[in-house]
Amino acid sequence: MNTPENFDSDVMLDTDVLGVSGLSGRHVSLQLQSGEGLRTVEGSDILIALGRTPNTSGIGLEKAGIEVTEKGHIRVNDRLETTAAYVWAMGDCAGSPYFTHVSEDDFAIIHENLNGGRRSTRDRLVPSCVFIDPELARVGLNESQARERTSYIRLNPRMFARVGTARHGSASGDSFRVRFGELRCRLLTK
């Protein structure tokens, strides 16, 4: 079984992929070119993090009085209003977290506010998920964010074998941590 202790990993920045061969999940070989020269990397799987760039340049936003941030997102306030009167932005172009459910919530905020509401993105909880086996999800702060905000944090290690769906997957012997901080409850309603 593959566990974090027996993985050999490396982060390579500013690296070009010259060629790929094999089948991900079985055996792969990558031919790479970086400032350090040519390199071949072999393994069982490929994980590539490419990032995202907003598609906001060259579409005339400045002509409409709409400002963009240094990263290219449309500048909005917590009610998703842009710097131009009566213009709103939502989703990826507004710099919201890149999830479909967040874009849908952005729409709901704008729609409600156009009909007299006072909704905001301030303090909204954004669930996220990593599609591994078994899946990993979180809502709220990660561990480092929690440590910055509170003096009380408790980590509780758990075995995946105690999680029902994990028994059907490949991670039943692995472990994860549950984080408890200052307990706050909020009723979430539409």
Z-matrix of the N, CA and C atoms (Angstrom, degrees):
N
C 1 1.456
C 2 1.531 1 108.66
N 3 1.329 2 115.96 1 137.33
C 4 1.458 3 120.24 2 177.53
C 5 1.513 4 109.92 3 -82.19
N 6 1.305 5 116.80 4 124.57
C 7 1.456 6 122.41 5 175.82
C 8 1.515 7 107.40 6 -125.51
N 9 1.335 8 118.06 7 162.62
C 10 1.470 9 119.40 8 -179.32
C 11 1.527 10 113.19 9 -55.13
N 12 1.316 11 117.67 10 -27.32
C 13 1.466 12 119.57 11 -177.84
C 14 1.523 13 112.52 12 -70.26
N 15 1.353 14 118.28 13 -26.38
C 16 1.465 15 118.22 14 -177.56
C 17 1.530 16 112.68 15 -109.49
N 18 1.320 17 117.66 16 16.67
C 19 1.454 18 121.47 17 172.49
C 20 1.519 19 108.88 18 -89.70
N 21 1.313 20 116.05 19 139.74
C 22 1.454 21 121.80 20 171.60
C 23 1.520 22 105.62 21 -109.27
N 24 1.332 23 117.61 22 114.89
C 25 1.455 24 119.72 23 -176.10
C 26 1.520 25 110.16 24 -128.92
N 27 1.323 26 114.63 25 157.51
C 28 1.447 27 121.69 26 179.53
C 29 1.525 28 107.52 27 -149.30
N 30 1.316 29 117.04 28 140.87
C 31 1.463 30 121.74 29 175.76
C 32 1.518 31 106.98 30 -101.52
N 33 1.328 32 116.09 31 125.91
C 34 1.455 33 120.85 32 -177.98
C 35 1.524 34 108.76 33 -122.49
N 36 1.322 35 116.19 34 117.53
C 37 1.456 36 121.69 35 178.55
C 38 1.519 37 109.29 36 -102.63
N 39 1.314 38 116.35 37 158.94
C 40 1.473 39 121.72 38 178.92
C 41 1.517 40 111.09 39 47.45
N 42 1.316 41 115.29 40 51.04
C 43 1.460 42 122.42 41 -177.70
C 44 1.519 43 109.07 42 -123.47
N 45 1.324 44 116.75 43 133.04
C 46 1.458 45 122.08 44 177.34
C 47 1.522 46 109.40 45 -99.51
N 48 1.326 47 115.67 46 138.11
C 49 1.461 48 121.43 47 175.17
C 50 1.519 49 107.25 48 -90.40
N 51 1.313 50 116.43 49 118.36
C 52 1.463 51 121.33 50 -179.66
C 53 1.521 52 111.72 51 -89.81
N 54 1.329 53 116.25 52 -28.92
C 55 1.463 54 119.61 53 -179.12
C 56 1.509 55 111.39 54 -167.16
N 57 1.335 56 115.13 55 152.84
C 58 1.458 57 122.45 56 177.94
C 59 1.520 58 107.38 57 -134.72
N 60 1.341 59 115.62 58 137.35
C 61 1.457 60 119.23 59 174.52
C 62 1.517 61 108.79 60 -141.26
N 63 1.317 62 115.98 61 156.60
C 64 1.455 63 121.17 62 179.81
C 65 1.508 64 112.05 63 104.98
N 66 1.335 65 116.02 64 -165.17
C 67 1.453 66 123.11 65 -178.04
C 68 1.519 67 108.41 66 -133.69
N 69 1.342 68 117.07 67 118.32
C 70 1.458 69 121.20 68 -179.59
C 71 1.522 70 109.39 69 -58.26
N 72 1.320 71 116.24 70 135.73
C 73 1.449 72 121.87 71 -175.86
C 74 1.522 73 111.75 72 99.73
N 75 1.327 74 116.27 73 -17.03
C 76 1.470 75 120.83 74 177.88
C 77 1.525 76 109.41 75 -119.83
N 78 1.329 77 116.10 76 -78.48
C 79 1.463 78 120.58 77 178.12
C 80 1.517 79 108.30 78 -149.30
N 81 1.325 80 116.56 79 130.78
C 82 1.456 81 121.97 80 178.24
C 83 1.522 82 109.41 81 -131.13
N 84 1.312 83 113.95 82 153.86
C 85 1.460 84 121.25 83 176.86
C 86 1.521 85 107.27 84 -136.46
N 87 1.332 86 115.80 85 128.41
C 88 1.457 87 121.15 86 179.19
C 89 1.516 88 109.13 87 -117.12
N 90 1.331 89 115.99 88 134.35
C 91 1.450 90 121.49 89 173.55
C 92 1.523 91 106.19 90 -101.90
N 93 1.341 92 116.61 91 121.10
C 94 1.459 93 122.63 92 -171.68
C 95 1.518 94 111.83 93 -120.95
N 96 1.336 95 115.13 94 151.83
C 97 1.464 96 122.04 95 175.31
C 98 1.519 97 107.42 96 -129.94
N 99 1.332 98 116.70 97 123.66
C 100 1.464 99 121.44 98 176.58
C 101 1.518 100 108.12 99 -136.54
N 102 1.317 101 115.80 100 -175.41
C 103 1.459 102 120.18 101 176.74
C 104 1.522 103 112.19 102 -62.94
N 105 1.318 104 116.81 103 -19.07
C 106 1.466 105 121.78 104 178.52
C 107 1.519 106 112.54 105 -87.80
N 108 1.354 107 118.30 106 -2.57
C 109 1.456 108 121.78 107 178.37
C 110 1.514 109 112.23 108 111.59
N 111 1.343 110 115.27 109 -164.95
C 112 1.459 111 122.33 110 179.06
C 113 1.520 112 109.87 111 -80.85
N 114 1.317 113 115.65 112 147.35
C 115 1.465 114 119.91 113 -178.82
C 116 1.529 115 108.49 114 -154.05
N 117 1.319 116 116.88 115 143.34
C 118 1.456 117 122.07 116 173.74
C 119 1.517 118 107.56 117 -113.90
N 120 1.328 119 115.65 118 131.39
C 121 1.458 120 121.86 119 178.85
C 122 1.517 121 107.73 120 -119.66
N 123 1.336 122 116.40 121 132.61
C 124 1.454 123 121.02 122 179.04
C 125 1.518 124 109.43 123 -120.38
N 126 1.314 125 115.99 124 147.44
C 127 1.456 126 120.89 125 179.01
C 128 1.512 127 111.29 126 -172.82
N 129 1.327 128 115.44 127 -166.95
C 130 1.465 129 120.06 128 -179.03
C 131 1.526 130 112.11 129 -100.47
N 132 1.332 131 118.27 130 -25.33
C 133 1.458 132 121.84 131 -175.95
C 134 1.513 133 110.15 132 -141.80
N 135 1.326 134 115.59 133 160.84
C 136 1.461 135 122.26 134 177.22
C 137 1.528 136 108.42 135 -120.88
N 138 1.326 137 117.09 136 130.03
C 139 1.455 138 122.86 137 172.54
C 140 1.522 139 106.91 138 -123.36
N 141 1.318 140 116.05 139 121.80
C 142 1.462 141 120.94 140 -178.01
C 143 1.525 142 108.18 141 -121.89
N 144 1.329 143 116.89 142 127.45
C 145 1.464 144 122.21 143 176.27
C 146 1.523 145 107.62 144 -109.34
N 147 1.313 146 116.84 145 109.46
C 148 1.454 147 121.11 146 -174.95
C 149 1.517 148 113.67 147 -100.88
N 150 1.329 149 117.71 148 -23.68
C 151 1.450 150 120.58 149 -177.94
C 152 1.517 151 111.26 150 79.53
N 153 1.306 152 115.32 151 179.80
C 154 1.462 153 121.68 152 -179.82
C 155 1.519 154 109.19 153 -135.11
N 156 1.310 155 114.89 154 151.28
C 157 1.460 156 121.81 155 176.29
C 158 1.513 157 107.80 156 -130.62
N 159 1.334 158 118.36 157 127.60
C 160 1.468 159 119.56 158 178.80
C 161 1.527 160 110.92 159 -61.78
N 162 1.313 161 116.46 160 142.29
C 163 1.458 162 122.44 161 179.83
C 164 1.532 163 108.81 162 -96.03
N 165 1.332 164 116.03 163 63.73
C 166 1.464 165 120.78 164 -174.59
C 167 1.527 166 113.67 165 -115.49
N 168 1.304 167 118.24 166 -6.13
C 169 1.470 168 118.37 167 -177.29
C 170 1.532 169 110.64 168 -84.70
N 171 1.326 170 114.97 169 146.45
C 172 1.455 171 120.93 170 175.63
C 173 1.513 172 115.44 171 74.51
N 174 1.336 173 118.42 172 16.83
C 175 1.469 174 119.46 173 -179.82
C 176 1.531 175 111.92 174 -111.36
N 177 1.337 176 117.55 175 9.55
C 178 1.455 177 121.70 176 173.25
C 179 1.510 178 115.76 177 83.53
N 180 1.314 179 118.07 178 21.66
C 181 1.465 180 120.03 179 179.58
C 182 1.524 181 111.62 180 -58.86
N 183 1.328 182 116.72 181 -39.06
C 184 1.467 183 120.26 182 -178.36
C 185 1.533 184 111.62 183 -63.50
N 186 1.336 185 118.05 184 -30.41
C 187 1.471 186 121.95 185 177.88
C 188 1.529 187 110.93 186 -66.64
N 189 1.345 188 115.95 187 -26.64
C 190 1.461 189 120.47 188 179.92
C 191 1.525 190 111.83 189 -93.94
N 192 1.350 191 116.51 190 2.14
C 193 1.461 192 120.34 191 -179.28
C 194 1.521 193 113.64 192 79.02
N 195 1.321 194 116.24 193 21.00
C 196 1.465 195 121.15 194 -179.08
C 197 1.524 196 108.79 195 -99.13
N 198 1.325 197 115.73 196 120.20
C 199 1.460 198 120.97 197 179.77
C 200 1.524 199 110.46 198 -87.92
N 201 1.341 200 114.83 199 153.61
C 202 1.464 201 120.93 200 174.00
C 203 1.526 202 108.69 201 -119.41
N 204 1.311 203 116.37 202 157.19
C 205 1.461 204 121.90 203 178.18
C 206 1.522 205 109.45 204 -80.26
N 207 1.320 206 115.86 205 174.72
C 208 1.469 207 119.94 206 178.96
C 209 1.523 208 112.01 207 -63.48
N 210 1.337 209 117.98 208 -21.44
C 211 1.466 210 121.21 209 177.59
C 212 1.524 211 112.45 210 -91.45
N 213 1.338 212 117.14 211 -2.58
C 214 1.452 213 120.80 212 177.08
C 215 1.517 214 115.20 213 96.26
N 216 1.336 215 118.09 214 0.49
C 217 1.466 216 120.04 215 175.90
C 218 1.525 217 109.75 216 -76.77
N 219 1.320 218 116.18 217 150.92
C 220 1.459 219 120.34 218 174.82
C 221 1.526 220 107.87 219 -69.08
N 222 1.325 221 116.28 220 129.18
C 223 1.463 222 120.97 221 -178.74
C 224 1.528 223 109.41 222 -71.60
N 225 1.348 224 116.09 223 121.73
C 226 1.465 225 122.02 224 179.20
C 227 1.519 226 109.49 225 -132.32
N 228 1.341 227 115.36 226 159.49
C 229 1.460 228 119.73 227 171.59
C 230 1.532 229 108.14 228 -93.49
N 231 1.328 230 117.94 229 -172.74
C 232 1.458 231 120.07 230 -175.53
C 233 1.535 232 113.15 231 -73.09
N 234 1.324 233 117.19 232 -5.01
C 235 1.473 234 121.11 233 173.48
C 236 1.534 235 110.57 234 -103.09
N 237 1.355 236 115.85 235 8.89
C 238 1.460 237 124.98 236 177.45
C 239 1.529 238 112.89 237 67.60
N 240 1.337 239 116.56 238 23.83
C 241 1.457 240 121.94 239 174.51
C 242 1.527 241 108.20 240 -84.38
N 243 1.324 242 116.81 241 135.60
C 244 1.461 243 120.67 242 178.65
C 245 1.526 244 109.50 243 -84.00
N 246 1.318 245 116.40 244 -174.94
C 247 1.464 246 121.50 245 178.92
C 248 1.526 247 111.73 246 -78.17
N 249 1.327 248 117.84 247 -6.30
C 250 1.472 249 121.79 248 175.17
C 251 1.528 250 108.37 249 -102.27
N 252 1.319 251 116.45 250 136.88
C 253 1.468 252 120.82 251 -179.31
C 254 1.525 253 110.92 252 -60.71
N 255 1.328 254 116.36 253 137.87
C 256 1.460 255 124.51 254 175.60
C 257 1.531 256 112.96 255 64.00
N 258 1.329 257 116.47 256 28.85
C 259 1.469 258 121.35 257 175.46
C 260 1.519 259 107.36 258 -129.75
N 261 1.336 260 115.94 259 129.33
C 262 1.463 261 122.18 260 179.98
C 263 1.517 262 108.81 261 -120.63
N 264 1.309 263 116.45 262 158.30
C 265 1.466 264 121.47 263 175.44
C 266 1.518 265 108.11 264 -135.23
N 267 1.325 266 115.94 265 149.93
C 268 1.460 267 119.72 266 -178.47
C 269 1.523 268 110.14 267 -144.39
N 270 1.319 269 114.18 268 161.41
C 271 1.459 270 120.05 269 173.90
C 272 1.516 271 113.15 270 75.48
N 273 1.332 272 114.10 271 -151.62
C 274 1.463 273 121.50 272 -174.31
C 275 1.521 274 112.89 273 -56.09
N 276 1.335 275 118.01 274 -41.83
C 277 1.467 276 119.99 275 -175.68
C 278 1.524 277 111.71 276 -67.02
N 279 1.347 278 117.37 277 -22.01
C 280 1.466 279 121.15 278 -179.40
C 281 1.527 280 111.63 279 -92.50
N 282 1.318 281 117.14 280 2.85
C 283 1.459 282 120.02 281 178.91
C 284 1.513 283 114.05 282 82.96
N 285 1.333 284 117.77 283 9.05
C 286 1.464 285 120.44 284 175.33
C 287 1.529 286 108.17 285 -67.13
N 288 1.342 287 118.13 286 156.80
C 289 1.469 288 118.98 287 176.32
C 290 1.532 289 110.30 288 -52.59
N 291 1.316 290 116.44 289 140.28
C 292 1.470 291 122.19 290 -171.84
C 293 1.530 292 111.86 291 -79.19
N 294 1.317 293 116.39 292 71.64
C 295 1.462 294 122.60 293 176.54
C 296 1.525 295 107.65 294 -135.67
N 297 1.322 296 117.05 295 142.66
C 298 1.460 297 121.32 296 178.26
C 299 1.521 298 110.96 297 -58.58
N 300 1.337 299 117.29 298 -42.44
C 301 1.465 300 119.21 299 -177.67
C 302 1.528 301 111.94 300 -65.84
N 303 1.333 302 118.10 301 -26.64
C 304 1.462 303 120.33 302 176.50
C 305 1.532 304 109.65 303 -73.86
N 306 1.324 305 117.28 304 -40.59
C 307 1.470 306 120.07 305 176.57
C 308 1.518 307 110.65 306 -61.87
N 309 1.327 308 116.78 307 -39.06
C 310 1.466 309 119.78 308 177.53
C 311 1.530 310 110.77 309 -65.11
N 312 1.335 311 117.20 310 -38.44
C 313 1.461 312 120.13 311 177.02
C 314 1.530 313 110.39 312 -67.98
N 315 1.337 314 117.52 313 -38.46
C 316 1.473 315 120.54 314 174.92
C 317 1.528 316 109.88 315 -56.50
N 318 1.342 317 116.61 316 -45.59
C 319 1.461 318 119.99 317 178.40
C 320 1.526 319 110.46 318 -59.32
N 321 1.336 320 116.69 319 -44.90
C 322 1.468 321 120.37 320 -178.78
C 323 1.524 322 110.95 321 -61.91
N 324 1.335 323 116.98 322 -38.33
C 325 1.470 324 120.97 323 178.02
C 326 1.523 325 110.21 324 -62.69
N 327 1.329 326 116.93 325 -49.74
C 328 1.466 327 120.74 326 -179.03
C 329 1.523 328 110.37 327 -63.62
N 330 1.321 329 117.34 328 -45.50
C 331 1.461 330 121.13 329 -179.21
C 332 1.525 331 111.10 330 -59.33
N 333 1.321 332 116.42 331 -47.01
C 334 1.468 333 119.73 332 -179.59
C 335 1.533 334 111.11 333 -64.41
N 336 1.334 335 117.02 334 -40.96
C 337 1.461 336 120.22 335 -179.48
C 338 1.530 337 112.09 336 -68.13
N 339 1.315 338 117.84 337 -33.26
C 340 1.465 339 120.55 338 175.79
C 341 1.524 340 111.68 339 -66.65
N 342 1.322 341 115.20 340 -19.53
C 343 1.469 342 120.61 341 179.53
C 344 1.514 343 111.66 342 -106.99
N 345 1.346 344 117.50 343 28.16
C 346 1.457 345 122.11 344 173.47
C 347 1.518 346 115.92 345 94.68
N 348 1.333 347 118.60 346 0.88
C 349 1.463 348 121.30 347 -179.59
C 350 1.518 349 112.86 348 -77.18
N 351 1.325 350 115.90 349 177.07
C 352 1.474 351 122.01 350 179.03
C 353 1.531 352 109.87 351 -133.51
N 354 1.340 353 118.12 352 40.21
C 355 1.467 354 121.02 353 -178.36
C 356 1.520 355 110.88 354 -74.97
N 357 1.328 356 115.05 355 157.97
C 358 1.451 357 122.24 356 -175.02
C 359 1.527 358 109.62 357 -147.74
N 360 1.325 359 115.87 358 160.53
C 361 1.466 360 120.51 359 173.81
C 362 1.527 361 111.27 360 -85.24
N 363 1.329 362 117.18 361 -8.03
C 364 1.461 363 121.77 362 -176.25
C 365 1.528 364 110.21 363 -60.68
N 366 1.305 365 116.68 364 130.88
C 367 1.469 366 124.50 365 176.07
C 368 1.520 367 114.36 366 63.10
N 369 1.331 368 119.11 367 19.43
C 370 1.460 369 117.84 368 177.29
C 371 1.528 370 108.87 369 -75.59
N 372 1.304 371 116.22 370 144.59
C 373 1.457 372 122.27 371 177.40
C 374 1.524 373 108.42 372 -90.13
N 375 1.320 374 116.46 373 131.12
C 376 1.458 375 120.82 374 -178.08
C 377 1.520 376 108.63 375 -116.29
N 378 1.339 377 117.27 376 108.76
C 379 1.463 378 118.62 377 176.58
C 380 1.521 379 110.00 378 -73.42
N 381 1.321 380 115.86 379 145.57
C 382 1.455 381 120.18 380 175.62
C 383 1.515 382 108.56 381 -136.89
N 384 1.310 383 116.25 382 157.10
C 385 1.457 384 121.42 383 -175.71
C 386 1.513 385 109.26 384 -140.97
N 387 1.330 386 116.04 385 143.03
C 388 1.455 387 122.32 386 172.46
C 389 1.524 388 105.84 387 -110.07
N 390 1.317 389 117.41 388 122.72
C 391 1.455 390 121.30 389 -175.10
C 392 1.527 391 109.98 390 -85.97
N 393 1.322 392 113.36 391 82.23
C 394 1.454 393 122.38 392 175.87
C 395 1.517 394 106.48 393 -119.79
N 396 1.295 395 118.69 394 -175.51
C 397 1.456 396 121.68 395 179.68
C 398 1.506 397 109.13 396 -118.63
N 399 1.343 398 118.91 397 109.48
C 400 1.457 399 127.56 398 -4.13
C 401 1.522 400 110.44 399 -77.15
N 402 1.339 401 116.25 400 165.80
C 403 1.458 402 121.60 401 -178.56
C 404 1.526 403 110.84 402 -62.86
N 405 1.304 404 116.15 403 152.02
C 406 1.456 405 122.61 404 178.41
C 407 1.518 406 107.42 405 -124.33
N 408 1.320 407 116.32 406 129.86
C 409 1.457 408 119.66 407 -179.24
C 410 1.514 409 109.64 408 -136.64
N 411 1.326 410 115.79 409 159.26
C 412 1.458 411 120.59 410 174.66
C 413 1.508 412 108.78 411 -151.31
N 414 1.327 413 114.09 412 155.29
C 415 1.454 414 122.24 413 173.33
C 416 1.516 415 105.85 414 -132.06
N 417 1.316 416 117.87 415 131.88
C 418 1.454 417 120.67 416 178.52
C 419 1.518 418 112.11 417 97.52
N 420 1.319 419 114.95 418 -152.21
C 421 1.463 420 121.93 419 -173.09
C 422 1.517 421 111.83 420 -75.93
N 423 1.343 422 116.21 421 148.32
C 424 1.450 423 118.43 422 168.87
C 425 1.532 424 107.95 423 -85.03
N 426 1.323 425 117.88 424 178.44
C 427 1.467 426 120.63 425 -173.16
C 428 1.524 427 112.72 426 -60.88
N 429 1.339 428 117.88 427 -45.48
C 430 1.476 429 119.14 428 -177.77
C 431 1.528 430 111.21 429 -67.84
N 432 1.341 431 118.34 430 -36.98
C 433 1.460 432 120.71 431 176.94
C 434 1.524 433 110.61 432 -64.91
N 435 1.331 434 117.05 433 -39.93
C 436 1.464 435 120.70 434 179.44
C 437 1.521 436 110.75 435 -64.53
N 438 1.332 437 117.78 436 -40.50
C 439 1.463 438 121.08 437 179.62
C 440 1.530 439 111.48 438 -65.00
N 441 1.331 440 117.10 439 -31.92
C 442 1.470 441 120.32 440 177.61
C 443 1.525 442 111.96 441 -70.45
N 444 1.327 443 118.04 442 -29.14
C 445 1.462 444 121.70 443 -171.87
C 446 1.522 445 115.25 444 -99.99
N 447 1.318 446 118.52 445 -19.80
C 448 1.458 447 119.01 446 -174.45
C 449 1.524 448 110.91 447 -141.41
N 450 1.300 449 115.72 448 152.15
C 451 1.462 450 119.59 449 178.33
C 452 1.527 451 111.24 450 -88.38
N 453 1.338 452 116.82 451 -15.68
C 454 1.458 453 119.90 452 -179.14
C 455 1.519 454 109.86 453 -109.04
N 456 1.306 455 115.63 454 118.60
C 457 1.456 456 121.00 455 173.92
C 458 1.520 457 107.16 456 -148.17
N 459 1.308 458 117.11 457 135.89
C 460 1.457 459 121.59 458 -179.75
C 461 1.518 460 107.82 459 -129.37
N 462 1.320 461 116.41 460 130.50
C 463 1.454 462 121.72 461 177.55
C 464 1.522 463 108.43 462 -103.64
N 465 1.312 464 116.02 463 136.51
C 466 1.447 465 121.60 464 -177.26
C 467 1.529 466 108.31 465 -125.36
N 468 1.339 467 117.74 466 104.30
C 469 1.467 468 119.29 467 -179.44
C 470 1.532 469 110.87 468 -69.22
N 471 1.328 470 116.24 469 141.09
C 472 1.462 471 122.61 470 178.72
C 473 1.522 472 108.80 471 -134.33
N 474 1.287 473 116.23 472 151.57
C 475 1.459 474 121.02 473 174.99
C 476 1.526 475 108.13 474 -93.33
N 477 1.340 476 117.05 475 139.22
C 478 1.449 477 120.46 476 177.79
C 479 1.526 478 111.57 477 -60.76
N 480 1.320 479 117.32 478 -26.60
C 481 1.460 480 120.62 479 -179.55
C 482 1.523 481 111.13 480 -59.57
N 483 1.345 482 117.68 481 -22.38
C 484 1.460 483 120.87 482 179.48
C 485 1.518 484 112.19 483 -84.50
N 486 1.350 485 117.24 484 -5.36
C 487 1.458 486 121.90 485 178.68
C 488 1.516 487 107.51 486 -98.97
N 489 1.335 488 116.30 487 122.57
C 490 1.463 489 120.96 488 -173.12
C 491 1.510 490 115.08 489 -51.25
N 492 1.333 491 118.70 490 -50.29
C 493 1.460 492 120.14 491 -176.03
C 494 1.519 493 112.33 492 -69.11
N 495 1.315 494 117.83 493 -23.47
C 496 1.464 495 120.18 494 -179.31
C 497 1.517 496 111.34 495 -69.51
N 498 1.322 497 117.30 496 -26.46
C 499 1.465 498 120.23 497 -179.78
C 500 1.517 499 111.53 498 -63.39
N 501 1.333 500 116.44 499 -21.57
C 502 1.456 501 120.42 500 179.93
C 503 1.524 502 111.52 501 -90.81
N 504 1.320 503 117.75 502 -11.78
C 505 1.461 504 122.23 503 -176.25
C 506 1.507 505 112.03 504 -102.97
N 507 1.324 506 115.32 505 -160.40
C 508 1.460 507 120.87 506 -174.52
C 509 1.518 508 113.48 507 -100.92
N 510 1.337 509 119.67 508 0.50
C 511 1.463 510 121.26 509 -172.02
C 512 1.523 511 113.45 510 -108.64
N 513 1.329 512 118.18 511 23.97
C 514 1.459 513 119.76 512 -173.20
C 515 1.527 514 113.09 513 -64.77
N 516 1.319 515 119.97 514 -21.00
C 517 1.462 516 121.61 515 178.90
C 518 1.511 517 113.72 516 -95.09
N 519 1.322 518 117.13 517 -7.00
C 520 1.458 519 121.22 518 -177.79
C 521 1.526 520 110.59 519 -84.77
N 522 1.336 521 115.41 520 170.58
C 523 1.462 522 118.80 521 -179.06
C 524 1.524 523 110.11 522 -127.90
N 525 1.332 524 114.85 523 165.48
C 526 1.454 525 122.26 524 175.64
C 527 1.514 526 107.27 525 -145.17
N 528 1.328 527 117.59 526 173.02
C 529 1.462 528 121.06 527 -179.17
C 530 1.516 529 109.96 528 -121.68
N 531 1.314 530 114.98 529 139.15
C 532 1.457 531 121.85 530 174.00
C 533 1.515 532 106.41 531 -103.80
N 534 1.329 533 117.15 532 131.18
C 535 1.462 534 121.14 533 -177.80
C 536 1.526 535 108.88 534 -105.30
N 537 1.318 536 115.47 535 130.75
C 538 1.456 537 121.58 536 174.91
C 539 1.513 538 107.73 537 -117.24
N 540 1.296 539 117.22 538 131.22
C 541 1.456 540 121.18 539 176.02
C 542 1.511 541 108.58 540 -124.54
N 543 1.308 542 115.33 541 -155.73
C 544 1.457 543 118.75 542 175.47
C 545 1.521 544 107.47 543 -61.57
N 546 1.312 545 116.05 544 124.59
C 547 1.454 546 120.42 545 -174.79
C 548 1.524 547 110.53 546 -77.97
N 549 1.319 548 115.19 547 121.31
C 550 1.463 549 121.14 548 175.52
C 551 1.519 550 107.09 549 -132.86
N 552 1.277 551 116.54 550 137.44
C 553 1.458 552 120.80 551 178.95
C 554 1.521 553 108.45 552 -117.83
N 555 1.328 554 115.68 553 138.87
C 556 1.443 555 121.70 554 175.58
C 557 1.515 556 107.98 555 -134.74
N 558 1.304 557 117.41 556 132.91
C 559 1.435 558 121.61 557 176.11
C 560 1.514 559 107.84 558 -84.44
N 561 1.325 560 116.14 559 120.65
C 562 1.457 561 120.87 560 -177.88
C 563 1.519 562 108.43 561 -98.71
N 564 1.310 563 116.82 562 122.51
C 565 1.462 564 121.77 563 179.35
C 566 1.512 565 109.30 564 -132.90
N 567 1.281 566 116.18 565 158.07
C 568 1.472 567 121.27 566 177.28
C 569 1.510 568 109.54 567 -88.66
